[in-house]
Amino acid sequence: QNMLEELLIHKPDDPIEFMINHLKQNNDDAPKICVLGPPASGKTTVAMWLSKHFDAIRVSQETLLFKETLALTEEAKAYKEKNQKIPNALWANLIQERLSNVDCIKQGWILEGFPENQEQAWMLQSFGIFPRHVVMLYASDTVLIERNSGKRLDPLTQEVYHTTFEWPSDPLVQQRLVKPDDLSEQEVSKKLLEYHRNFPEVFQIYQKVLKSINADQPSVDVLSQVLTYVQSRHRSAAPFTPRIIFCGPPGSGKSLQAALIAQKYGVVNICCGQLLKEAVADNTNLGELIKPYIDNGWPVPDNLVLELLTQRLSNLDCLTDGWVLSGFPRDIEQAEKLHEAQINPN
């Protein structure tokens, strides 16, 4: 699916060569994550933690301007030194250049604080940069303004720390920390106003891959929720026929859950015990073979059960609507036989 998306985006002259290179890079499982949110919501903390957890490359304003030697870095720095706003196109080009490096392709990337607005998002899309997961942190403005007062910057590494939430253990780092220039309440309020103005448009662009997470809770809880989300896989838009098996000990409610699932999603409910009884009642050839076992209370041989299941699951309703099966398999041997019969749940 990823390769098909890349083909549609890039429209290469030689699709075969493009696909071979894509497979060689083997980067379909590499993280592609955007961490967004208002000032002081904890974007840097989350992005740095994800970067360490996945061994992915963290890309932020600070890393692009102070840690990289990209073709456009000096041009962007010139704007910064004059206290001028860096144009969206320049940011987008910087990001594209950084993300096309081999380390980002192989290890994946965590994009912190980008895109900031609709124009940046569209530009990144036009470059074929699509995050798989977008984490949107949020908290009330009052909390964010209060938090911002504890923000500290390491002028040497440009890393961001906090007096309450993220204090460095190294005494040397502690000594050189300074308050960022834009820490006044007025500056923060101005940034928040700009963020709230741009946020709805960015949300709309990424809504299918975006999760909002409350940043006003212990950092352990925030990180836990972020990790759960970025490890999830989005459901494909391709047509999907469910094939579900319910397992569990006697009395655990398998058949009830199966019936509820079948009712909710319109799939065919197949209870193994019921299927055997119906075969006997209908006097089918298989039913005749099964009858003596049921009459005497003996377990029906696996090969007869499998033959019956194979027949039922091959019916048109199961093939088109999908199915939910309960009561079989009950052990590893039965599961292996089910697998050999090409009856595989998804």
GICORKA-V134147 format. One record per pair of residues at least 24 apart in sequence whose C-alpha atoms are under 6 Angstrom apart, sorted by sequence separation. I is the first residue (numbers start at 0). GAP is how many residues later the second one is. D is the distance in Angstrom with one decimal. If there is no record, write none. Layout:
# GICORKA-V134147
i | gap | d
I | GAP | D
I | GAP | D
This chain:
# GICORKA-V134147
i | gap | d
152 | 24 | 5.4
151 | 25 | 5.9
152 | 25 | 5.2
151 | 26 | 5.4
151 | 27 | 4.9
152 | 27 | 5.9
87 | 32 | 5.7
56 | 47 | 5.9
55 | 51 | 5.0
57 | 51 | 5.8
55 | 52 | 5.1
56 | 52 | 4.6
57 | 52 | 4.7
58 | 52 | 4.9
59 | 52 | 4.9
55 | 53 | 5.2
266 | 54 | 5.3
268 | 54 | 6.0
270 | 54 | 5.9
266 | 55 | 5.2
267 | 55 | 4.5
268 | 55 | 5.1
269 | 55 | 4.8
270 | 55 | 5.0
271 | 55 | 5.2
266 | 56 | 5.1
254 | 71 | 5.9
133 | 75 | 5.9
134 | 75 | 5.9
135 | 75 | 5.9
136 | 75 | 5.8
31 | 76 | 5.7
33 | 76 | 5.8
132 | 76 | 5.2
133 | 76 | 4.5
134 | 76 | 5.3
135 | 76 | 4.6
136 | 76 | 5.0
137 | 76 | 5.2
138 | 76 | 5.6
29 | 77 | 5.7
30 | 77 | 4.7
31 | 77 | 5.2
32 | 77 | 4.9
33 | 77 | 4.6
34 | 77 | 4.9
35 | 77 | 4.9
136 | 77 | 5.9
137 | 77 | 5.4
138 | 77 | 5.6
29 | 78 | 4.5
30 | 78 | 6.0
33 | 78 | 6.0
34 | 78 | 6.0
136 | 78 | 5.6
26 | 79 | 5.6
242 | 79 | 5.5
244 | 79 | 5.7
241 | 80 | 4.8
242 | 80 | 5.1
243 | 80 | 4.5
244 | 80 | 4.8
245 | 80 | 5.1
116 | 81 | 5.3
240 | 81 | 4.9
117 | 83 | 5.7
117 | 84 | 5.4
116 | 85 | 5.9
132 | 97 | 5.9
32 | 98 | 5.3
31 | 99 | 4.9
36 | 99 | 5.4
31 | 100 | 5.4
32 | 100 | 5.0
33 | 100 | 4.7
34 | 100 | 4.9
35 | 100 | 4.8
36 | 100 | 4.7
32 | 101 | 5.7
243 | 101 | 5.3
242 | 102 | 4.7
242 | 103 | 5.4
39 | 104 | 5.6
39 | 108 | 5.3
40 | 174 | 6.0
